[in-house]
Amino acid sequence: MADIAQAPLPVTPAAAPAARKARGGTTLWRYVLVRFLLIFPTIFILVTTVFLMMRVTGDPITAALGGQLTSAQLAERIEAAGYDRPLIVQYLEYLGQIVRGDFGTTLDGQPVTSVLLRYGGATLELAFYALIVAFVVGIPLGMLAAAIRDRWGDAVLRVFAILCYATPVFFAGLMLKLVFGSWLGVLPTSGRASPRMELLLSRLDGATGIYTIDAIRTGNGALIGDVLAHAVLPGLALGLLTAGVFLRLVRTNVIGTLATPYVDAARSRGVSEFRLVRKHAYKPALIPIITVIGLQIAMLLGGAVLTETTFEWMGLGYQLSEFLKARDYVAVQGIVALLAVIVALTNFIVDIIAAFIDPRVRY
């Protein structure tokens, strides 16, 4: 009798949806918590890797100024910066600085955080345009390739996707500059805006550093057009890199969805292949796109270094290349560490969005 009294009551059909909803909500919040906690070891590993890589060549002062200062001046600089202390002490101090938001100081005395704030908006703007290109080019072409699968057009699109992914971003940028800048003369090939427009933006109160937003705030049509024209070629060069990934991913997932029973049922009713792709297979195929956006953000930030250098786009990537030329490894270390933090946070946000859209991700 005691066992019978303690047995759990059966869930009635009416209460089943509520029970499933409660379990799903609990699972979601558990998933969010786990993904959030994973941010910290990820950032720790990335920051530690950056620190050790920057110390492979010795202390940053000697690496940057070894041939420019006397031995006494060099020793004085090394002692003042604390690079003569044990490596573990430097490492612990470095972690403490990162926790406080201090990413170091450049050779010319600028805090790295001020460099990040000044040029970070430009890199963010470039990544935004690149993602637009990736979505506009990769997703429709991926759907088209799935609709005409195993035909010559599908083969052409697959080769195009491989070329987009495999072509070095700086080479793609140079070709775009040659065609649209030198041969056709229809688009600017360097900078974020023309000199006169740059002057107008520099005088704007409360400027964000993101030229598109600042230009829209002014309401000046010529300024907006100039900023957008300068963003076309860099956005294409960087965006096509990710478009190739999206094209192949959408194609594969749409073809997989088209083989499901509910699509076969629609096909048996005489629904055309293009309508099947557009109405039945499109949305399920977009879920994997969301899950890989975090990885593509890392690729975009890496490609931004070469893209910004090719187009003289004054962002973090361009400044990173300049610091590398100057052997300013403290600045390089700070920028790379911040980019690592951004990538980790972006992956967390993308994972949570994917979990809300697709409940299967939570389990």
PyMOL commands that set and color helices and strands:
alter all, ss='L'
color gray80, all
select helices_A, chain A and resi 2-6+16-55+60-65+71-81+87-99+112-147+152-166+169-183+195-202+211-218+221-258+261-268+273-311+316-325+329-357+359-362
alter helices_A, ss='H'
color red, helices_A
deselect
rebuild
show_as cartoon
